[in-house]
Amino acid sequence: MSARGEEPEVPEPVPGDSSPADDPAPGTGQAEAGGARGETDTAGSDGSGDGGASGGDGPGDGPEGPDDGDGSGEGPRRKRWRRSRIALTVSLLLVVALLAVLALPSTRGGLVSLWCDVTGGVCPAQEFPPVTEDEEGDPRVRMEPEEAALWGNYVALGDSYSSGDGAGDYDPATAEPGGCWRSEHAYPRVLAEEFDFAGALAFYACSSHKASEMVDQLGTSESQIDRVTPGTSLVTLGIGGNDLGFIPVLRTCMVRMPLLESGVCVEQEKEIEKRMEALEKTLTEVLGEIRDRAPDARVLVLGYPRLFPEDPPGMYYTLTKSDQLWLNGLTQRFNELLRDVAYRVDGDVYGSRGTGSVEYVSTFTALTGHEVSAEDAWLNGIVLGPLGEGLSVERASFHPTAQGQMSIAERVRLQIEEGPERVLYVSRKTLDNVDPTQLKAELGGPLDPALNSEPPEDTAVTEGTGAPSPADSGADTP
């Protein structure tokens, strides 16, 4: 371009001049080609060296080929480059338009049509999900994790790790052989004190209970699951250790001669695998039953803590270092099963655009530095039997102390506050109809014998009116 912004004159081609096809392609050494031509290609040129100067400016600014006859003065390569720029600009404008339409829920139908046209008929298989929480016709309300857990009652279910067996200060009505052994220091009570639930705590976790029993007892006054009602906003569930037979497994490892029966512990592997497979199906059923009763609740499935140090310093009674590591690994694999079931069920909930959630809470490292062999242990150690009778693993052995329950409560608290890695929804209808009178009436569930009795005005915690009668004695199971 000249100083006045005019196009320079293009010299007429002369015989022997290189054709446009011989010119280097744009962006492939054009500067070098232009420079050489400015110095040596004097035929058809004024010898000013402009070819060399312009050749380094990029595509479209190098030597031009002959006029194509349309009077524009542009060579074929320059016109192709201009058309490429136009096509690129149009593409960018189309992308911007698609993004703009996507941001507007009211035009989502038009987006589907436009997308089908642009992609040549490759249309989405289903409607796009809601873009905003208040989209017209959506029966759900998006909520922050903590408020999604606190709008109703809190129902605590599970076995001895959730009832607080081993933590002391038990409810007298539950502290008896075969009882539930519910402790004042259990993590459900800690959480009920820490959070301001719109309703109250319904505490029904029971020592020795199994997931299979939770299914078998449905429809009876002993059922834990039937304590869950539509007004439940939070459920904690710690279950499965007794289905696995963890305490009997531990007892088998300990009550043997460590030097003569060194393989007894690991030899239980095959039987444990069978129990895990059975529990996977049972736990899926338990979670389904809970969600049927409280579809808007956040259901938190707790894992189990590691009992022995990550690197055991030596033997613990008759347990060798390798025994302890094997038991730690067993606990970890068991927790992975609980986690996978919870994630799978929650995936079905979210994928179907349902309300509520199923979440996994890891407590595996909750006792780190305070395992059973530590000087300041947060876990009850082995209980010795009478002199001469050897070792016995009693009910509260290998169960968290009050401090251990506090540490577990901290893991659950963080999950309540932070939530899962997805958004949470609660039914708009549920939130519109919930009120303190309804929440109070639902505590204990429809099969609670005391449902029609008026509780004291200052009652903040609901207990079971009687300990469920487990099929197993509570003497040996968590």
N, C-alpha and C positions, 0 to 999 in steps of 0.2 A: 504494500500500500504506500502511496506517495505521501508527502507531507500534507497535502490537501485532502487526504482520505480517499483519493481516486485510485482505481485499479491501474497497475502499470501496463504498458502495451505488451502484448504477447507477440513475439516475432513470428513471421511466417516460416513454416518448416521448409528446409531446403534439401535437395537430394543428398543422401549420405548421412543426414541427421538421424539419431536414434529415434525409434518409434516410442509411443507411450508405453507399449507393452514391455520395452526394455528398461523403463524407469524402475528404480527400486520401490518395493511396496512400502506404504506408509509405516513408519515406526521401525523399519528394518534396515538400518544403515543409511537412511536418506541423507543425513547431514554429510556423511563422508562422500556419498555419490554426488551430491550437489556441489560440494567443495571442489571435487576433482573436475567436474564439468565447467565450473566457473573459471578454472585455470587453463584448461586445455581445449574445451569444446568451443572453438571460436566460430565455427560455421553456424550461421543463423543467429548469432549473438553479437552484442555491441562490445563485448570484451570488458564490460564494467565489473564483472565478478559478482553480480547480484545473485547468480545462482548459488554461489557458495554462501552468501550471507543469509539468503532465505532458506536454504536447505536445512539449517540447524534449528529452525523455529518450530518444528513439529509437523504433524500431518496437515496437508492442505496449504502450507506456506512455501513449499519447495517449487521447483520448476514445473510448469504446467504443460500438458500436452496440447495438441492442436485444438482449435475451436471445433465444437461438434456441429456447428451450423445453425444453431437455434438463436444465435445472436446474444447469448448470455455472456460469452467470453469465458465460460468455465469449462475446464477439461473434465473427462469422465471420472478421474479419481477424486477430484474436488467435489463433484456432485454426489458421488457415492458416500463420501465422508459426511457431507451435509445431510444426506438422507439418514445415515446412521445416527447422527445427533438428534434428528427429529424423532426417530423411532425410540431412542432412549428416553427423550423427554416425555413422549406419550406414555411409555411404560411407567415412568415414575409418577406421572399424574394419575394413572389408573390405580397404582398401589395406594397413593394418598386417598383416593376416592373410596377404595375398599375399606381402609382403616377408619375413615370418617363414618361410613355406613355402619361398620361393626360397633362403633361406639354409641350408636343410637338404637336402643331396643325396639323402638317403634318401626324401624325399617329393616328388621332382621329378615322378614319374608322377602323383601327386595334384595337383600344380600344373598340369600340362597339362590334366587333366580339369576342374579348377576354372576355369581360364582359358577353356576352351571354353564352359563353362556361362555364365560372366559375360558373354562377348562374343557370345553367341547363336550359337555354332558356328564362330566365326572361330578356327580352331586353327592352331598352328605347323606349318610344312611338315616339320620334322624335329626330332629330339631336341635338347634344349638341350645346349650344350657342357659339358664338365666344369667343375664349380665349384671344385674343389680339385685340387691336383697329385697327391694320393695317392688319388684316387677309386678305388673298387673296380673292378678290371677294366681300368684304364688301363695300357697297356704302356709308357707314356712316363714319364720322370722330368723334372720341371722343374728347370732349372739356371740359376745366375747366368751372365752372359755370359763372364766370364773362365774359370770352371771348365768351361764348355761348349766352350771352345777348347783346353784344355790336357790333357784326359784321355787323349789318344792321340798319334799322330805328326803332324808338321807337314810338308805337301808344298807346295813353292813351284814354281809353274808360270808360264810367260809368255815374253815376248820380252826384248830387250836392256835395257829399263827395269827389268825384274825380275831379270835376271842380273847387273846392275851394270856393263855395258859402258860404259866412260868413267870409271869410278871408280878404276881402277888395282888393283895387287896381285891379279892374276888367278891362278886355279888353272892351273899349267903345262899340265895335260892338256887344258885348254880354250882356251888362249891361242895360237891358230894360225889362219891363214886359213880361213874357213868354220867356225870353232869357236864354242863357246857363250859364251866370254869371261865366265866367272863370277868375280865379284870378292869379295874378303874384306870389302869395305865395302858390299856389296849389302844392301838392307833385309831380305831373309829371314835373313841371318846376324845382323844386328843384333837382330832379334826373337828368334831362337833363343838368343841370349846373355841377353836381358833377361827372358824368361819361362821358367818351370820346367815344360816339357812332360813328361808322363809317358813319352813316347817320345822321338823325336829328329827332326832336320830332314832331309828328303829334298829336296835342292836340284836341280831339273831345269829351271829357266828357262833359255832358250837364245836368244842373239842371233840376229836375223833371222827368228825363227819367226812363223808366221801362225796364226790360228784355223783356217783351212781345212786347213793341214797337220796340225794336232792331230787333226782328224777323219780325214784321209787315212791317217795313220800308225797308227791304231788296230790293235792286234793284232800290231804289230812291236816289236822291241827299241828302236826309236827313239821310240816313242810317249811323250809326256809324260803323257797322261791315264791310261795304264795303270800309272803309278807310284802312283796313288791306290788305296787298299785300304780294307776295312771298318774297320780300326783307325786311320783318319785322322780326327783331330778338327778340324784346321784346314787349309784350302787357301787360298793366295793366288794370284790369277790376274790378271796384267797382260798383256793381249793385244788385238790389233786394229789397232795402229798400222801394221803392215806390210800388213795387208789393205786399209787405207785408202790405202796408198802415201804416207805422210806425208813421208818423206825425199825421194822423187822429186818430190813436189809442191813441197817447199821448194827443191829444187835448180832446178826449172823457174822458180820465182820469182826466184832469185838469179842464175842464169847466163843473163843477158839484158841488153840495154842498157836501163837504167831509163827513159831519156827517149824512146827510140824504140819500146819494146815495153811500154808502161805497163799494158796490159790482159792481159798473158800470165798473170799470177798468178790473177786472178779468173776468167779464161776456163776454168779447170779445174773450175769449180763443178759442171757437169752430170755429168761423169765421176765426181766425188767422191760425188755423190748416189747414183749407181748402186752404187758400192762400199759405201756405208753400208747400202743396202737389202739387199745380199747378206750383209753381215756380221751384220745383225740375225738372220737365220735361222741362220747358222753359229754365232754365239755361243749362241743358244738350244740348239742341238744339243750344243755343247761342255759347257754347264752340265748338261744332261740326262745326258750320259755320266759326268760327274764325280759327280753325285748317285746314279747307278745303282751306282757303285763304293763310295761312302761316304755313305750316306743320313743318317748322324748327324753329319756334319761341318758346321762353319760355313765356307761358301765366300765369301771376300771378293774382289769384283771391283774392281780399282783403275782409276781414271781416269788421265789424263795431265796433267802440270803445264803451266801457261802458260809459253811460251818467251820472250815479249817483255813489257816493262812495260805496265801497264794504260794508261798515257799515254806512249807512246814519245817521248823527247826529240828525236829526229831520225832520220836515216837510219842503218841498220845495214848497212854495206857497200853493196850495191846495192838493199837493201830500203828502200822509202820508208816513211813513217809509216803511210800507208793500207795498204800491204802487210802490215806488222806487225799492225795492227789486224785485218785480214782473217784472217790466220793464227791470231791469238788467238781470233777468233770461230769459226773452223773447229774448233779444239781444244775449245772449249766445247760446240758442237753435237755433236761426236763423243762427248764425255763424257756428254751427256744421253742419247744412244742407249744407251751402256753401262749407265747408271743405270736407264733404263726397262726394258731387258731383264732386268736383275737383279731389279728390283722385281716384274716380272710373273711370273718364275719363282718367286720367294719367295712371292708371293701364292697360287700354286697349291699350294705346300708347306704353308703355314699353313692355307689353306682346306680342304685334305684332312686336316687334323689330323696332318700328318707330323712327322718329326723333322728336326733340322738346320736350316739356313737358307742363303739366298743374299743377300748384302749388298753394297751399293756403298760404296766408300771414295773420297771426293773428295780429289784431290791438286792441283786446279787452281791453288790459291794457295800451294802448298807452297814455291815459290821466290820469293815476293813480296819485292821489294827486292834480289833476287840473280839477276835474269834474265840472259840471255846478254849484254846490253850493259852490265851494271852493272860497276863497278870491282871489287867483291868478288862475282863471279858464282859461283853454285853449279851452273853449267851450262857444259859445254864449248862454246866458240864455234866459228866457222868455221875449218876447217883449210885453209890456203893450199897450193895445188899448186906445182910448180916454177916458177921465174921464167919468164914469157913464156907460160905455159899457162893463165893466168887463175885463176879460183876453182874449187875442187873441194870437194864436200861428202863428207867421208870418214866411215867407220863410227862413230867416237865423237863426231862433231859433234852439237851440240844434245842431248847426253845428260848426265844429272846427274853431278856430281863426287861424291866421297866425302861431302862436306858435304850435297850435295843428296839423296843416298840416306839420310842421317841424318834429314833433314827429312821425307822420304816415310815413313820408318819410324815417325816420331812420329805421323803421321796414322793409320797402321795400328794402332799401339799403342792409341791412343784408341778406335778402333773395337772392338778386342778387349776392352777394359775396359768400355766403355759398352754395347756391343751394339746391335742394331737396336731400333726402336720397337715391340717386341712381346716376348712371353715366348719362351723357348727351351726345347726339349725334346730329350732324347736317349733312345734306346731302353733300357729297363731291362735287356733281355737283353744288349745290347752292353756296358753297364757291368758287368754281373755276370760276363761272360766275358773281359773285357780283362785282360791281364797283361803284364809287361815282356818275357817271352820271346816272346809272340805279336807284340808291337809291333816287336821287333827283327827277327823273321823276316819281317815284312811290308815292311820298308824296301826301297825299290827296285821293289816290285811283282813280280808273278808272272813277268814276261818279262825281268827283269834277269838278264843272263848271270852275274852274280856272286852271285846269290841264295843258292846252295848253298855258297859259300865263306865260311869263318868270318872275320868282320872282327876287327881288333885290339880288345882289351878296352876301350881308351881312346877308341875311335872314337865321336865324338859327332855327326858330320855325315856323311851318306851322299851321295856324288857319283855321277853317271852314270859308267858304266865307259867310255863313249865318247860323244863329242859327236854328237848326232843330225845326220844329213846333210841340211840344208835344201835345198829345191829351188832357192832363190835363193842367190847368193853373199852372204856377210855383209858385203861391202865397202860396200854402199850402204843397208842397211836397219837399223832399230833393233832 
